[in-house]
Each structure stands twice: as C-alpha cells, then as structure tokens.
Amino acid sequence: MPDFIFTLWDVEHGLAIWLQTPAGQHHWIDAGRAGDFSPSKWVKEKYAVTKLDFLILSHPDGDHLNDLTQLVESLGNPRILLRNKSLPEEEKFKSATLDYQKTFRILDTTYISPVADAESPMNSTYNGGVEVKAGYNNYSESCTGNNTSVVAFYLYAGWLFVCPGDIEDSGWQELWTAKKEVFEPLIKAAKWRILVAPHHGRESGYSQHMMDCINPHLALISDVAGQSPTDKSFREKPLGLKLNGEIKKFLSTKQKGRIHFSITPEGAYTFNQYEGD
C-alpha cells in the first residue's frame, strides 16, 4: 500500500497543507500562497495531480485562502468541502470583492448536501487507513474570528498530525470541552504527535492547555522571516523527535522551506525539508 504523505508548504505568513492518503486521495488544508508561488499549481505541474478529494478551510483569513481560486483552477472543485458553516456571511466572505472571496462564496453555497459515510474522505476504510477527525466552535458573540477555526486531526500508523488553523487558547478550551471524546482517542493511539503551531506560532496562538492535551513531540511553524517572533514555547516545550539522526523540537518554513513527511503502513518515516522547488 502506498505511503501517507504530509506536506506543509512554505507560503511565508500563510498556511497550505497537502495530504495524500494511501488510497490515492488528495486532501488540502487551507490555501495560502506566497507571492507568485502557488502550491496547487506546482503540484499540478510537477506531480500531474488533477483532482481534489477533500478541502478543509480552517477560517476565511486571506493568508489561509489567497490561493483558493488557483487551487480550484489547478485541481478542480473539491469533491468534499469542510468549513465552519455557522459563520455569518460577512465573516466568511468579508468584502466579497477579492477573487478568493468570490470563489469561497461559490464553494460555500454549492456544497450543501451531506456525503454518505461510506464515501467520506474522513472514513478510514475509504481513504486507506487514515483516521480523520475535525471540529469547530459555532460562531457567537463570544467566539469569533480565529477561535472559529476548523481543527483537524490526522492519524496514520502511529503518527498524528494536528492542524488547528489559527485557534487561540479560549477557543481551543471551548472546542476541547465539546470534542474531547472525539480527539482524545487519536492522541492516545499516537506514538508520535506533530502539531502545526496555530496562528503561525505567534504568542496569540499559544495555548498551554492545547500543549498539555496533545503533548506534541514536534511543532511545525508556517511563517516568514522578518515577521514578529514566534512564541518560544513552540520551540522549547515539545518533547522532541529524532529526524534523520538529529533531535528536533520544532521546524519552521522560514528556516529551510517546505516540510515533507512520508509514513509507511508500518510506521517508518521519511522526512525532508526543501528550499525552493
């Protein structure tokens, strides 16, 4: 069976994650880009990928969505879309004048029918053995913006990847209260736990409660050099993971570019970090 592949793209101060399941499905979490570099266009041209099985949009900030129009152009409409359906239109689409905002509006109003469990990309039998769980807080006067981010967990062969968008401490605690019974079994089943640092590793995204719940071995930081500094806790508090013979507690795209893991069905891994293409 093919490997499970996780790629965190270098989109500077943004977020774009490409996941390939052992069943050959292509999942995407957020659609950030960096200047003229479009991850989705690159994937189409370099890997001849022309389909998108599952798209998760964590929240509608530009640095998470500004490649959305190109993503759809390159890979086609996603077969399944997951977004926070409780957001009011002014939160989801903002001014609705930018291309990616218009594309999001079209997708949001098109994907309104539920998908049968047997054909869901979150079904491990269908996707090749990957346990996928996700959840979000409903929008309210006390829960807005970053705290309405969709949080996604991917578990395969003992490796857990947690992708929490830009959720902050208060939002995480609210979501954990509601979803602990869903998320905790994946955490307990994982031998290795990798956290994509929320809000690009900023102080505003740090949650000691989240760190205590997940207890990550490694934090991945998607950011750009020259922006405000990342919270040192993301660099110091993970347990540490041996990658290519060296113990790492964190990796940042502003060090060496995109971050790539390939996990075999037996739990063996290949890790690379790439500069440029």
Secondary structure, DSSP 4 states (H G I P E B T S, - for coil): -PPEEEEE---SSS--EEEE-TTS-EEEE----BTTB-HHHHHHHHH-----SEEE-----HHHHTTHHHHHHHH-S-SEEE--TTS-HHHHHTTS-SHHHHHHHHHHHH--S---GGG-TT-HHHHTS-EEEEE-PPPBTTB-GGGG--EEEEEETTEEEEE-TT--HHHHHHHHHHHHHHHHHHHHH-SEEEEE-GGGG-GGG--HHHHHHH--SEEEE---TTSSPPPHHHHHSS--EEETTEEESEEEHHHHSEEEEEE-TTS-EEEEEES--
